[in-house]
Amino acid sequence: MCAYKISAQLTLESSEIIYKTIDDFFQISFNYDLMNKVLRIIDVFDMLSISQKLGVNCEYEIAVRKNDAKKVHQIFK
């Protein structure tokens, strides 16, 4: 029994802790002249940009922490 305890302890001590968030995903479309405002919001809420298409109209797919999803949705509305 002691061997199992030591083995489990060694495994836990050598393990790496990985922090993950639960995210909601949004696709937003906007005119290019709003780019700075959109990027500022993405930065403030520490969002992850999944993909982007830039042109006259811009499209971003973003990942938002679930806790911030309602606020972000209202801001982009």
C-alpha positions in Angstrom: 0.0 0.0 0.0 2.9 2.4 0.7 4.3 2.0 -2.8 1.0 3.2 -4.3 0.9 6.2 -2.0 4.5 7.1 -2.9 3.9 6.6 -6.6 0.8 8.8 -6.5 2.7 11.5 -4.6 5.6 11.5 -7.0 3.2 11.7 -10.0 1.4 14.7 -8.5 4.6 16.5 -7.6 6.0 16.1 -11.1 2.7 17.1 -12.8 2.1 20.5 -14.4 -1.1 22.4 -13.5 -2.9 23.7 -16.5 -5.5 26.4 -16.1 -8.3 26.5 -18.6 -11.4 28.8 -19.0 -14.8 28.0 -20.2 -15.4 30.1 -23.3 -18.2 31.3 -25.6 -17.4 32.0 -29.2 -18.7 34.9 -31.2 -18.4 35.9 -34.8 -18.4 39.7 -35.3 -18.6 41.7 -38.5 -17.8 45.4 -38.6 -16.6 48.2 -40.9 -12.8 48.7 -41.1 -13.1 52.2 -39.6 -14.1 50.5 -36.3 -11.0 48.3 -36.1 -9.3 50.3 -33.3 -12.4 50.2 -31.1 -12.9 46.5 -31.7 -9.3 45.6 -30.9 -9.4 47.7 -27.8 -12.5 45.8 -26.5 -10.8 42.5 -27.4 -7.7 43.6 -25.4 -9.7 44.8 -22.4 -11.6 41.5 -22.0 -8.5 39.4 -22.8 -10.3 37.6 -25.7 -8.6 35.2 -28.0 -8.9 35.9 -31.7 -9.6 32.6 -33.4 -9.7 33.8 -37.0 -10.0 37.1 -38.9 -10.9 38.3 -42.4 -9.9 41.8 -43.2 -11.2 43.9 -46.0 -13.8 46.6 -46.5 -15.8 44.6 -43.9 -13.9 42.8 -41.2 -14.9 39.5 -39.6 -13.5 38.1 -36.4 -14.2 34.9 -34.6 -13.3 35.4 -30.9 -13.3 33.4 -27.8 -14.7 35.1 -24.7 -14.7 33.9 -21.1 -18.2 32.6 -20.2 -18.3 35.1 -17.3 -17.8 38.0 -19.7 -19.9 36.8 -22.6 -23.1 38.8 -21.7 -21.1 42.0 -21.3 -19.2 41.5 -24.5 -22.4 40.7 -26.4 -24.0 43.9 -25.2 -20.9 46.0 -26.1 -20.8 44.6 -29.7 -24.5 44.9 -30.1 
